[in-house]
Amino acid sequence: MEDGPHADVDRELGRLHLAGRQEHARLGLGRLDADAAEERCEAASGGGVGEPQSHVRGPVDRPASGGPGDPSEGAFAPERCEGEVWYNDSMQTPVIEEVGENRVRLTVDVPGHDVKHAVDHAAHDLAESVKIPGFRAGKVPMPVLLSRVGKERLMTEAVDSHIGGWFWNAAARTRVRPVSQPQYDYELPAADDDDWRFTAEFDVQPKPELPDWTQLEVGRPEAEVPQELVDAELDVLRGAVAELAPVEGRPVQAGDTVIVDLLNEEGETQRDYVVELGSNRLVEEVEQALPGMQVGESKSISFELADDSSSSVDVTVKEIKEKVLPELDDELARAASEFDTLGDLRADIESRLRAQIDDEVEAQFRANVADALVAATNLVPAGPLVEARTRELVNGLVRSVERRGIPFDTYLAMSGTEPEALVARMREEATQSVARELVLEAAAEQLGIDVPDEQVEELVREQAGEAEDDADAVLDELRHTGGFERLREDLRLRDTLDRIAAEVKPIPMEVAQARDAIWTPDKEKPQTETKLWTPGGKET
């Protein structure tokens, strides 16, 4: 089957799924790696939602302004994390008040030491940007800076640059799901080390009306081990112990091992260089030029360097060798593994492949269960939740591509993908991802599922140990940044999905697919009116 025009993007999105960058990670074990830290920075700085509105009582009334929340604008430039993100387990629990239909007010108390950090951070930024004669950038003493910019501007800068992180961590702690930009109300801090309070009003996601999931029929793939996969694994082992035999009477071809002499433009020679075609040990242009060359033949080959300049090398083929694969027999098993017979080796390969396929089947079934629950609730989320997740997915793709040394613009051009089309596809992914989380949160609330500190700490210590990190330091960082509560929520959703997946009715995938292809009137039923919902609260 030929690849479509967006095959490269599809493959990359598939790789991100396997790496746990989307809902499987959110419904699984969470993330403690560098990418997760970057995502925590983005979430804390507003999660890509944009610059919220604020109402400041006093002489400063900052109008609402657009921010980086629209993924269609600047979506391919990951955000820098602005300083540390505030979080404190000893803080007073934020208070939620219902102020209207599907609208709440969140009251957040910020400890004085976090206000102090925000002011120090704002002072540093202002000192870098304000030009004061006699002082270098960033070296302006605080009294001089205050005399130039004024205390009000300093406090405004401190609040503006940190209130997003404070709000989103408080929202995560209380499990509210904003679907509109928060409207802030506050007075500027009186001092840089005083406790401070602000409120935020915003619309919330209505509570999904959950079906009786014990009656849901969900497609479950069959776990089969294709024999061609087993044969491919055996071929890899045969190649590992294969002998190299000289070739006569034919030119170089794919898979050969070739011994060459290389002479560069500076006259430097590398003799008897051994290269296996397909191993990517030589630049692409040289590897592509070798097939078809005969022993004794020389060729000058031009190639591009990393700085877009070009160079050339003279290549002379001295020997051609090919792999002679051993027979599939007991002798191969003894030479390539710890087994004495081919049957035992094949059984071990099948067992390992089955374990991998079982894991993939289980992951797919769990995703199908979550999707079936979303479909049954007729839920279509929107607003900041979806926009923030869209930004997260886009930035994850950008980082993944650029880690390989490929500029993202180049990647888009090579894959034939327009930025707007990519963002639209990411938004679809984000919508489904958020919808899964919303229905699982409602189910967790209905089932009374919660995750104690000990369960979160156990997971963190286990993963930190595998990474040879200091578990206590990781725990401190997670608590300080709000990651501990997000990880708790990940585990809560995972446990909820475990429960639901065990209670639905699995059916063969072909039956489920056939049903999906059949139109029924209930598939077009309008969304039903839902009631205001905040986790742990009462419906109104």
Protein Blocks (a to p, Z undefined) as FASTA:
>chain_A
ZZdfklmmmmmmmmmmmnopammlmmmnopabfklmmmmmmmmnnoonopcddddedjbd
cdddddfklmkgoplgccddehjadddfkbccdddddfbehiacddddddfklmmmmmmm
mmmmmmmmpccehiaehiacfklmmmmnopklmmmmmmmmmmmmmmmmmmmmnopacfbd
cdddddddfbfkbccddddddddddddddddfklpccddddddddfklmmmmmmmmmmmm
pccdddehiacdehiacddddddfkopacehiacdehklpacfklmmmmgopaehiacdd
ddddfkopacddddddfbdcddddddddfklmmmmmcbfbfklmmmmmmmmmmmmmmmmm
mmmmmmmmmmmmmmmnopacehjllmmmmmmmmmmmmmmmmmnopafklmmmmnopafkl
mmmmmmmmmmmmmmmmmmmmmmmmmnopacdfklmmmmmmmmmmmnopafklmmmmmmmn
ommmmmmmmmmmmmmmmmmmmmmccddfklmmmmmmpccfklmcccdddddddehiacZZ
